[in-house]
């Protein structure tokens, strides 16, 4: 029997790993299910996202109250915590935006960049990387 003929008779379809030509719906991200059981209220089901957002909110508040370095460190730490939660927990609710790998890399890189920038903020940086100053002077020579 040919493949065309078996399809006409209702036999099983051949599956393929190729993306369809037309997208019919949007797939939920891997791990995008509820973080707690469905009978709990919405905040309890979305606790990973709420933890990250609350820490970012406190960090923004501290930044606005002239505690830039501490606030920025808290924001970066919240994003790093989001990456860790996304890595460890099987289901994180709306903290899952893309695939697990993409979310972990995105949250991790942004969190690390914010933490490093907060540590190097002027005046009196807590972290000094000597070659960065030399690189800046080399690129800004007139």
C-alpha positions as CSV (number, residue, x, y, z in Angstrom):
1,X,0.0,0.0,0.0
2,X,1.4,3.4,-0.8
3,X,1.5,6.2,1.7
4,X,-1.1,8.2,-0.1
5,X,-3.5,5.3,-0.1
6,X,-3.1,4.5,3.6
7,X,-3.9,8.1,4.4
8,X,-7.1,7.9,2.4
9,X,-8.2,4.8,4.3
10,X,-7.8,6.6,7.7
11,X,-4.5,4.9,8.7
12,X,-2.2,6.8,11.1
13,X,-0.6,10.0,9.8
14,X,3.2,10.4,9.5
15,X,4.5,12.7,12.2
16,X,7.2,15.2,11.4
17,X,9.4,17.4,13.5
18,X,9.1,20.3,11.0
19,X,7.2,23.4,12.0
20,X,3.8,23.7,10.3
21,X,3.4,26.2,7.5
22,X,0.6,28.0,9.4
23,X,0.5,28.4,13.1
24,X,-2.9,27.6,14.6
25,X,-2.3,28.5,18.2
26,X,0.4,29.5,20.7
27,X,1.9,26.7,22.7
28,X,2.2,27.2,26.5
29,X,5.9,27.5,27.5
30,X,7.5,24.4,29.0
31,X,6.8,24.6,32.8
32,X,4.1,27.2,32.3
33,X,1.5,25.4,34.4
34,X,0.4,26.4,37.8
35,X,3.0,26.5,40.5
36,X,0.4,25.3,43.1
37,X,-2.8,23.3,42.9
38,X,-5.8,24.8,41.1
39,X,-8.0,25.1,44.2
40,X,-5.8,27.7,45.7
41,X,-6.3,31.4,45.0
42,X,-4.4,33.0,42.0
43,X,-1.6,34.6,44.1
44,X,-0.7,31.3,45.6
45,X,-0.7,29.6,42.2
46,X,1.7,32.3,40.8
47,X,4.1,32.6,43.8
48,X,7.4,32.3,41.8
49,X,6.4,35.3,39.7
50,X,5.2,37.3,42.7
51,X,8.4,36.7,44.6
52,X,10.5,38.0,41.7
53,X,8.3,41.0,41.1
54,X,8.1,41.9,44.8
55,X,11.9,41.8,45.1
56,X,12.2,43.9,41.9
57,X,9.7,46.4,43.4
58,X,11.6,46.7,46.6
59,X,14.8,47.2,44.6
60,X,13.2,50.0,42.6
61,X,11.9,51.6,45.8
62,X,15.3,51.5,47.3
63,X,16.8,53.0,44.1
64,X,14.3,55.8,44.2
65,X,15.2,56.5,47.9
66,X,18.9,57.3,47.0
67,X,20.1,53.7,47.7
68,X,21.1,53.0,44.1
69,X,23.7,50.3,44.7
70,X,21.6,48.3,47.2
71,X,18.4,48.7,45.0
72,X,20.2,47.6,41.9
73,X,21.8,44.7,43.6
74,X,18.4,43.6,44.8
75,X,17.0,43.9,41.3
76,X,19.8,41.8,39.9
77,X,19.5,39.2,42.7
78,X,15.7,38.9,42.0
79,X,16.4,38.1,38.3
80,X,19.1,35.6,39.3
81,X,16.5,34.1,41.7
82,X,14.0,33.9,38.9
83,X,16.6,32.0,36.8
84,X,17.2,29.6,39.7
85,X,13.4,29.1,40.3
86,X,13.0,28.4,36.5
87,X,15.8,25.9,36.6
88,X,14.7,24.0,39.8
89,X,10.9,24.0,39.8
90,X,9.0,21.9,37.2
91,X,6.2,24.4,37.0
92,X,6.6,28.2,37.7
93,X,3.3,29.7,36.3
94,X,3.7,32.9,34.5
95,X,7.4,33.2,35.2
96,X,7.7,30.8,32.3
97,X,7.7,33.0,29.2
98,X,9.8,31.1,26.7
99,X,11.5,27.7,26.7
100,X,13.1,26.7,30.0
101,X,16.7,27.2,28.5
102,X,15.9,30.6,27.1
103,X,14.3,31.8,30.3
104,X,17.2,30.7,32.4
105,X,19.8,32.3,30.1
106,X,17.8,35.5,29.8
107,X,17.1,35.9,33.6
108,X,20.6,34.8,34.4
109,X,22.5,37.1,32.0
110,X,20.4,40.2,32.8
111,X,20.6,39.5,36.6
112,X,24.4,39.1,36.4
113,X,24.8,42.2,34.3
114,X,22.8,44.3,36.7
115,X,24.7,42.9,39.7
116,X,28.1,43.6,38.1
117,X,27.1,47.1,37.1
118,X,25.8,47.9,40.6
119,X,29.1,46.6,42.0
120,X,31.1,48.9,39.7
121,X,28.9,52.0,40.1
122,X,30.7,55.2,40.9
123,X,31.6,56.7,43.3
124,X,33.6,54.2,45.4
125,X,33.0,51.1,43.4
126,X,32.9,47.8,45.3
127,X,34.3,45.9,42.3
128,X,37.2,47.3,40.3
129,X,38.2,45.6,37.0
130,X,41.6,47.2,36.0
131,X,41.6,46.4,32.3
132,X,38.2,48.1,31.8
133,X,39.7,51.5,32.7
134,X,42.6,50.9,30.3
135,X,40.2,49.8,27.6
136,X,38.1,53.0,28.0
137,X,41.2,55.2,27.8
138,X,42.5,53.3,24.8
139,X,39.2,53.7,22.9
140,X,38.7,57.3,23.9
141,X,42.1,58.6,22.8
142,X,41.9,61.7,20.8
